[in-house]
Amino acid sequence: AGKLGPVDFQAALKARATGMDLTNIKGKVGPLDMSGTASVALSGPRTKLTAVLKTGEIVTDNFMPASSKASLSQPYEFKQGFQPAAFDQGGASLADPAFRRMAALSSGRWSTDPLDLSFLKAFDADVKMISDALVYGNYRITNADLAATVDAGVMQVERFKGNLFGGTIDSRGTVTAANPSRFDTSVSLKSLSVSDALAAVAGKKLAKGTAALELKLASSGYTISDMVAALGGNGSVAMNKLDVKSGAIGTPMAAAFGLISGLNDLGGVLTGSKKKSGLADITGTFTLDKGVARFNDFALKSGMGNGQASGSADLARWMVDVKGSVTVSQSFLGQILSSNQATTQTLPFSVAGRLDAPNVKLDTSMLQAAGLPIPGLDKVLKKNKVGRVLQQLIPGLGGTAPKTAQPSSPPAPGDTPPPPPPTQQQQKVKPADLLKGLLKGLGR
């Protein structure tokens, strides 16, 4: 552990053959203030500690090895690429085929060091503690309230709650020292500040809004890596009034925020502004099986339109694959189209790749087919020669409806012209591609 500083401790001690009691505890361990009562019982199969404590701010870095302390002081580092898992051939448990199979799924992001929870079998405990704050790296939980027991290698967290990122956390769970180790937990996060959460995770406030998350998880394994690969459970998420500044690359929210940022960029282009901002809501539920979260009811509501998505996120491999569509709202279409063109338009989208740096693709071909205005095109069309040529090549460009061709009179009997010579089939050219090429040539 790090240097905690001087210890100043006083209490009323009552000793007996089967243990001892400490009352009126008052003291400091380095910067940590504490008070309360405690007792140690020696009569059972294991030494049992019972305590009711009130403490000041607990900085976990001060109680961890220097190497771990240094890494926790920085925003979470998102490693790239896949790394082969390493195996300790000397440990019998690590040679277990299930361990090898699950650890091989590791993307290099999750630790493959063996978990050793055997210390939970060395003692029993019943602890209730209220702390001004519990600090773990960049995460700070204020008014932390903990109630936990340890019995025969099983740690039961009956209650752990407090304030986090402007909202609340309420959780409970069980950790079992076994072969392999097991855990199950339920976590409820409400009214979190998205800005504060991103600042802790990425070091930048990339978006504003509030978030809520409900989780029920369970897993087992010999390492963190294979626990992630075996993770099961379910949950729900809700993010409201999101104001996204950028795609949040480097964070697990890159997929959702990248899509919203892309819609804002597209809206800005279509309305002629630098970037169209707007608030968005995201809600959905998911299930977890073998480390893969699957969902089919994620919903997006924004000023540009409403959407839905389905897909999966592989937490072990750190990959995401999502497909969906956004139906552009009539109010937004009314800003960019004439009233006779304002019909329902759908934008398919896909999000795939690394969970913290996915490729976000918006298919805008439906909008192009609807005749959306191209910024700056009106200036080009006002040029007589250029405008006439473009409108002849692409009828309807700039809102001009193509004229209906009048049928010609049939030729008189006996005057039927000979058929034209066969010609090679012409390749179809998309108007958008043709226009792009023409404008590029005109700009030279």
URTAFEN-V785325 format. One record per pair of residues at least 12 apart in sequence whose ideal C-beta (glycine too) atoms are under 7 Angstrom apart, sorted by sequence separation. I is the first residue (numbers start at 0). GAP is how many residues later the second one is. If there is no record, write none. Layout:
# URTAFEN-V785325
i->I gap->GAP
i->I gap->GAP
This chain:
# URTAFEN-V785325
i->10 gap->12
i->11 gap->12
i->24 gap->12
i->37 gap->12
i->60 gap->12
i->146 gap->12
i->159 gap->12
i->172 gap->12
i->194 gap->12
i->218 gap->12
i->263 gap->12
i->284 gap->12
i->310 gap->12
i->329 gap->12
i->332 gap->12
i->348 gap->12
i->10 gap->13
i->24 gap->13
i->37 gap->13
i->86 gap->13
i->130 gap->13
i->145 gap->13
i->158 gap->13
i->171 gap->13
i->172 gap->13
i->193 gap->13
i->194 gap->13
i->218 gap->13
i->243 gap->13
i->263 gap->13
i->283 gap->13
i->308 gap->13
i->309 gap->13
i->348 gap->13
i->10 gap->14
i->22 gap->14
i->144 gap->14
i->145 gap->14
i->157 gap->14
i->170 gap->14
i->171 gap->14
i->193 gap->14
i->196 gap->14
i->216 gap->14
i->217 gap->14
i->246 gap->14
i->263 gap->14
i->283 gap->14
i->295 gap->14
i->308 gap->14
i->309 gap->14
i->348 gap->14
i->21 gap->15
i->35 gap->15
i->36 gap->15
i->129 gap->15
i->156 gap->15
i->170 gap->15
i->193 gap->15
i->217 gap->15
i->245 gap->15
i->283 gap->15
i->294 gap->15
i->308 gap->15
i->346 gap->15
i->347 gap->15
i->9 gap->16
i->21 gap->16
i->35 gap->16
i->144 gap->16
i->156 gap->16
i->170 gap->16
i->193 gap->16
i->216 gap->16
i->243 gap->16
i->281 gap->16
i->282 gap->16
i->294 gap->16
i->307 gap->16
i->346 gap->16
i->9 gap->17
i->21 gap->17
i->35 gap->17
i->128 gap->17
i->144 gap->17
i->170 gap->17
i->192 gap->17
i->193 gap->17
i->215 gap->17
i->243 gap->17
i->306 gap->17
i->307 gap->17
i->326 gap->17
i->327 gap->17
i->346 gap->17
i->380 gap->17
i->8 gap->18
i->20 gap->18
i->35 gap->18
i->84 gap->18
i->143 gap->18
i->155 gap->18
i->169 gap->18
i->191 gap->18
i->214 gap->18
i->215 gap->18
i->241 gap->18
i->281 gap->18
i->293 gap->18
i->306 gap->18
i->7 gap->19
i->19 gap->19
i->33 gap->19
i->34 gap->19
i->84 gap->19
i->127 gap->19
i->142 gap->19
i->154 gap->19
i->190 gap->19
i->191 gap->19
i->215 gap->19
i->292 gap->19
i->306 gap->19
i->326 gap->19
i->327 gap->19
i->346 gap->19
i->7 gap->20
i->18 gap->20
i->19 gap->20
i->33 gap->20
i->93 gap->20
i->141 gap->20
i->142 gap->20
i->153 gap->20
i->154 gap->20
i->168 gap->20
i->214 gap->20
i->243 gap->20
i->259 gap->20
i->279 gap->20
i->280 gap->20
i->291 gap->20
i->292 gap->20
i->305 gap->20
i->306 gap->20
i->345 gap->20
i->346 gap->20
i->377 gap->20
i->18 gap->21
i->33 gap->21
i->84 gap->21
i->126 gap->21
i->140 gap->21
i->141 gap->21
i->190 gap->21
i->213 gap->21
i->279 gap->21
i->304 gap->21
i->305 gap->21
i->324 gap->21
i->325 gap->21
i->344 gap->21
i->376 gap->21
i->6 gap->22
i->18 gap->22
i->32 gap->22
i->140 gap->22
i->153 gap->22
i->166 gap->22
i->167 gap->22
i->189 gap->22
i->212 gap->22
i->213 gap->22
i->279 gap->22
i->291 gap->22
i->292 gap->22
i->304 gap->22
i->324 gap->22
i->344 gap->22
i->17 gap->23
i->18 gap->23
i->31 gap->23
i->32 gap->23
i->90 gap->23
i->125 gap->23
i->140 gap->23
i->152 gap->23
i->166 gap->23
i->167 gap->23
i->188 gap->23
i->290 gap->23
i->304 gap->23
i->324 gap->23
i->325 gap->23
i->17 gap->24
i->18 gap->24
i->31 gap->24
i->124 gap->24
i->152 gap->24
i->166 gap->24
i->188 gap->24
i->212 gap->24
i->277 gap->24
i->278 gap->24
i->290 gap->24
i->303 gap->24
i->304 gap->24
i->324 gap->24
i->3 gap->25
i->4 gap->25
i->17 gap->25
i->81 gap->25
i->82 gap->25
i->124 gap->25
i->165 gap->25
i->166 gap->25
i->277 gap->25
i->290 gap->25
i->303 gap->25
i->323 gap->25
i->344 gap->25
i->370 gap->25
i->3 gap->26
i->4 gap->26
i->31 gap->26
i->81 gap->26
i->85 gap->26
i->87 gap->26
i->123 gap->26
i->165 gap->26
i->166 gap->26
i->187 gap->26
i->211 gap->26
i->255 gap->26
i->277 gap->26
i->299 gap->26
i->80 gap->27
i->84 gap->27
i->122 gap->27
i->123 gap->27
i->164 gap->27
i->165 gap->27
i->304 gap->27
i->322 gap->27
i->133 gap->28
i->140 gap->28
i->163 gap->28
i->164 gap->28
i->186 gap->28
i->210 gap->28
i->303 gap->28
i->321 gap->28
i->78 gap->29
i->185 gap->29
i->302 gap->29
i->321 gap->29
i->340 gap->29
i->78 gap->30
i->119 gap->30
i->165 gap->30
i->185 gap->30
i->208 gap->30
i->209 gap->30
i->340 gap->30
i->164 gap->31
i->208 gap->31
i->209 gap->31
i->319 gap->31
i->320 gap->31
i->29 gap->32
i->120 gap->32
i->164 gap->32
i->184 gap->32
i->208 gap->32
i->319 gap->32
i->119 gap->33
i->183 gap->33
i->208 gap->33
i->319 gap->33
i->336 gap->33
i->183 gap->34
i->208 gap->34
i->242 gap->34
i->318 gap->34
i->119 gap->35
i->182 gap->35
i->206 gap->35
i->207 gap->35
i->318 gap->35
i->319 gap->35
i->336 gap->35
i->182 gap->36
i->206 gap->36
i->242 gap->36
i->317 gap->36
i->318 gap->36
i->335 gap->36
i->206 gap->37
i->241 gap->37
i->266 gap->37
i->317 gap->37
i->335 gap->37
i->393 gap->37
i->181 gap->38
i->206 gap->38
i->240 gap->38
i->241 gap->38
i->319 gap->38
i->180 gap->39
i->205 gap->39
i->262 gap->39
i->179 gap->40
i->180 gap->40
i->205 gap->40
i->241 gap->40
i->393 gap->40
i->179 gap->41
i->206 gap->41
i->239 gap->41
i->262 gap->41
i->392 gap->41
i->393 gap->41
i->179 gap->42
i->205 gap->42
i->238 gap->42
i->259 gap->42
i->312 gap->42
i->238 gap->43
i->193 gap->45
i->237 gap->45
i->201 gap->46
i->236 gap->47
i->193 gap->48
i->201 gap->48
i->235 gap->48
i->389 gap->48
i->201 gap->49
i->235 gap->49
i->197 gap->50
i->200 gap->50
i->206 gap->50
i->205 gap->51
i->234 gap->51
i->233 gap->52
i->197 gap->53
i->233 gap->53
i->233 gap->54
i->232 gap->55
i->120 gap->56
i->231 gap->56
i->385 gap->56
i->119 gap->57
i->230 gap->57
i->231 gap->57
i->3 gap->58
i->116 gap->58
i->1 gap->59
i->117 gap->59
i->379 gap->59
i->1 gap->60
i->116 gap->60
i->229 gap->60
i->230 gap->60
i->0 gap->61
i->138 gap->61
i->228 gap->61
i->229 gap->61
i->337 gap->61
i->0 gap->62
i->137 gap->62
i->228 gap->62
i->0 gap->63
i->74 gap->63
i->227 gap->63
i->262 gap->63
i->0 gap->64
i->1 gap->64
i->71 gap->64
i->72 gap->64
i->116 gap->64
i->270 gap->64
i->367 gap->64
i->71 gap->65
i->254 gap->65
i->270 gap->65
i->114 gap->66
i->269 gap->66
i->1 gap->67
i->254 gap->67
i->216 gap->71
i->57 gap->73
i->48 gap->74
i->54 gap->74
i->47 gap->75
i->56 gap->75
i->59 gap->75
i->45 gap->76
i->46 gap->76
i->47 gap->76
i->48 gap->76
i->49 gap->76
i->50 gap->76
i->51 gap->76
i->52 gap->76
i->53 gap->76
i->54 gap->76
i->55 gap->76
i->56 gap->76
i->57 gap->76
i->58 gap->76
i->59 gap->76
i->45 gap->77
i->47 gap->77
i->57 gap->77
i->45 gap->78
i->56 gap->78
i->43 gap->80
i->230 gap->84
i->92 gap->86
i->227 gap->87
i->228 gap->87
i->227 gap->88
i->258 gap->90
i->258 gap->92
i->257 gap->93
i->254 gap->96
i->265 gap->96
i->261 gap->98
i->265 gap->98
i->254 gap->100
i->257 gap->100
i->261 gap->100
i->258 gap->101
i->253 gap->102
i->257 gap->102
i->269 gap->102
i->251 gap->103
i->253 gap->103
i->254 gap->103
i->271 gap->103
i->251 gap->104
i->253 gap->104
i->250 gap->105
i->249 gap->106
i->268 gap->106
i->114 gap->107
i->248 gap->107
i->249 gap->107
i->113 gap->108
i->114 gap->108
i->248 gap->108
i->113 gap->109
i->114 gap->109
i->112 gap->110
i->111 gap->111
i->110 gap->112
i->110 gap->113
i->111 gap->113
i->109 gap->114
i->110 gap->114
i->109 gap->115
i->109 gap->118
i->101 gap->119
i->105 gap->119
i->102 gap->120
i->102 gap->122
i->98 gap->123
i->102 gap->123
i->101 gap->124
i->104 gap->124
i->75 gap->125
i->74 gap->126
i->74 gap->127
i->98 gap->127
i->101 gap->127
i->74 gap->128
i->93 gap->128
i->101 gap->128
i->92 gap->129
i->84 gap->140
i->77 gap->172
i->106 gap->209
i->108 gap->209
i->105 gap->210
i->106 gap->210
i->104 gap->211
i->106 gap->211
i->104 gap->212
i->77 gap->278
